[in-house]
Amino acid sequence: MMKYRRIRDLREDADLTQKQLGEAINVPQRTYAYYENGERMVPPHVLCALADFYGVSVDYLLERTDQKK
């Protein structure tokens, strides 16, 4: 399973806790922690919610590109 470093980095850059971000995208804190640690795959609807929240592309979140948009 892959680690989602960018979702952690973006959250930390925004000075948000996992709980705060989870509430913003309607995901429990524990589930969000599993995503960040790579213990669970992030489902497409959550990836889209994160991309919308941060104003970046899903490809950026998945490290398929270094361009945010």
C-alpha positions as CSV (number, residue, x, y, z in Angstrom):
1,M,0.0,0.0,0.0
2,M,1.3,3.5,-0.8
3,K,1.8,6.3,1.7
4,Y,0.0,9.5,0.7
5,R,2.7,12.0,1.6
6,R,1.2,14.9,-0.1
7,I,-2.1,14.8,1.8
8,R,-0.1,14.9,5.0
9,D,2.2,17.6,3.8
10,L,-0.7,19.8,2.6
11,R,-2.6,19.3,5.9
12,E,0.5,20.2,7.9
13,D,1.2,23.3,5.7
14,A,-2.4,24.4,6.4
15,D,-1.8,24.0,10.1
16,L,-4.8,21.6,10.4
17,T,-5.2,18.5,12.6
18,Q,-6.4,15.2,11.1
19,K,-9.6,15.8,13.0
20,Q,-10.2,19.3,11.5
21,L,-9.5,18.1,8.0
22,G,-11.7,15.0,8.5
23,E,-14.5,17.2,9.6
24,A,-14.0,19.5,6.6
25,I,-14.3,16.5,4.1
26,N,-16.7,14.5,6.2
27,V,-14.4,11.6,7.1
28,P,-13.7,10.4,10.7
29,Q,-10.3,11.3,12.1
30,R,-9.2,7.7,12.5
31,T,-10.1,6.8,8.9
32,Y,-8.2,9.9,7.7
33,A,-5.2,8.8,9.7
34,Y,-5.3,5.4,8.0
35,Y,-5.3,7.2,4.6
36,E,-2.3,9.3,5.5
37,N,-0.3,6.4,6.8
38,G,-1.1,4.2,3.8
39,E,-3.1,1.7,5.9
40,R,-6.1,2.1,3.6
41,M,-6.5,3.3,0.1
42,V,-8.1,6.6,-0.3
43,P,-11.4,6.2,-2.2
44,P,-12.0,8.3,-5.3
45,H,-14.7,10.5,-3.7
46,V,-12.3,11.4,-0.8
47,L,-9.5,12.1,-3.2
48,C,-11.8,14.5,-5.1
49,A,-12.9,16.1,-1.8
50,L,-9.2,16.6,-0.8
51,A,-8.3,18.0,-4.2
52,D,-11.2,20.5,-4.0
53,F,-10.4,21.4,-0.5
54,Y,-6.8,22.2,-1.3
55,G,-7.3,23.5,-4.9
56,V,-5.0,21.0,-6.4
57,S,-5.4,18.1,-8.9
58,V,-5.9,14.5,-7.9
59,D,-2.8,13.7,-9.9
60,Y,-0.9,16.1,-7.6
61,L,-2.2,14.3,-4.5
62,L,-1.1,10.9,-6.0
63,E,2.3,12.3,-6.9
64,R,1.7,11.7,-10.6
65,T,2.7,15.3,-11.3
66,D,4.4,18.1,-9.5
67,Q,2.0,20.7,-10.9
68,K,-0.7,21.5,-8.4
69,K,-3.3,22.3,-11.0
